[in-house]
Amino acid sequence: MDEMFGYAFVFLLISGFSYGLIKQIQYTIHLRKVASNDKRRLYGNYLYCFSFAGFLIYFTLNVTAIIPSTVVTSESTGLACFIFLIILIIAKYKIIPKSLEPTILLK
């Protein structure tokens, strides 16, 4: 019974990450159309989408272990998840500039 809850939790987690990735890709496409002159924000969102997709792929490989191989091990997929997560955090908080709307509303 506990194993079933674990699988359900992992399925919901992967589904939520997939939904977030789809929304991020839609936002990046919208941003490319609207703010094409803001290259830093655009490249930061490209890197964010790439790292989010890499994290999701390697997280799914790590959890499901679909490919039984000596090349794709739990250790290598866990390390790849960690590296993509670090790139995602750097893209989100260092590369993508902060929005000015909240500070304008406070004044």
C-alpha positions in Angstrom: 0.0 0.0 0.0 2.8 2.4 0.8 4.5 1.6 -2.5 1.3 2.6 -4.3 1.3 6.0 -2.6 5.0 6.4 -3.5 4.3 5.7 -7.2 1.3 8.1 -7.1 3.4 10.8 -5.5 6.2 10.4 -8.1 3.6 10.4 -10.9 2.1 13.7 -9.6 5.5 15.2 -9.2 6.5 14.4 -12.8 3.2 15.6 -14.1 3.6 18.9 -12.2 7.1 19.4 -13.5 5.9 18.6 -17.1 3.1 21.2 -16.7 5.5 23.7 -15.4 7.9 23.1 -18.4 5.1 23.5 -20.9 4.0 26.8 -19.2 7.7 28.0 -19.2 8.0 27.2 -22.9 4.8 29.1 -23.7 6.1 32.0 -21.7 9.4 32.0 -23.5 7.6 31.9 -26.9 5.4 34.8 -25.8 8.4 36.7 -24.5 10.2 36.2 -27.8 7.3 37.8 -29.6 6.8 40.7 -27.2 10.2 41.7 -25.9 12.6 40.7 -28.7 15.0 43.6 -27.8 15.6 42.4 -24.3 18.2 39.8 -25.1 19.3 39.1 -21.6 15.8 38.1 -20.5 15.3 36.1 -23.6 18.6 34.1 -23.3 18.0 33.6 -19.6 14.6 32.1 -20.4 16.1 29.9 -23.1 18.6 28.6 -20.6 15.9 28.2 -18.0 13.8 26.1 -20.4 16.8 24.0 -21.4 17.8 23.3 -17.8 14.2 22.6 -16.8 13.8 20.1 -19.6 17.2 18.4 -18.8 16.2 18.2 -15.1 12.9 16.7 -16.0 14.4 14.1 -18.3 17.1 13.0 -15.9 14.7 13.0 -13.0 12.4 10.7 -14.9 15.2 8.4 -15.8 16.5 8.4 -12.2 13.1 7.5 -10.8 11.8 5.0 -13.4 15.2 3.4 -14.4 13.7 2.6 -17.8 17.1 1.9 -19.5 18.9 -0.9 -17.7 22.5 -0.1 -18.6 25.9 0.4 -17.1 26.2 3.8 -18.7 22.9 5.2 -17.3 23.1 4.6 -13.5 21.4 6.1 -10.6 24.5 7.9 -9.6 25.0 9.5 -13.1 21.4 10.5 -13.5 21.3 12.0 -9.9 24.4 14.0 -10.7 22.9 15.2 -14.0 19.7 16.2 -12.1 21.8 18.2 -9.6 23.8 20.0 -12.4 20.6 20.9 -14.3 19.0 22.1 -11.1 22.0 24.4 -10.3 21.9 25.8 -13.9 18.2 26.4 -13.5 18.7 28.3 -10.3 21.5 30.4 -11.8 19.4 31.2 -14.8 16.4 32.1 -12.7 18.1 34.3 -10.1 21.3 35.6 -11.8 20.7 35.8 -15.6 17.0 36.7 -15.9 16.7 40.4 -14.7 14.2 41.1 -12.0 10.9 42.6 -13.0 10.2 46.2 -12.2 6.4 46.0 -11.8 6.3 45.1 -8.1 8.5 48.1 -7.1 6.4 50.4 -9.2 3.3 49.3 -7.4 4.8 49.9 -4.0 5.7 53.6 -4.7 
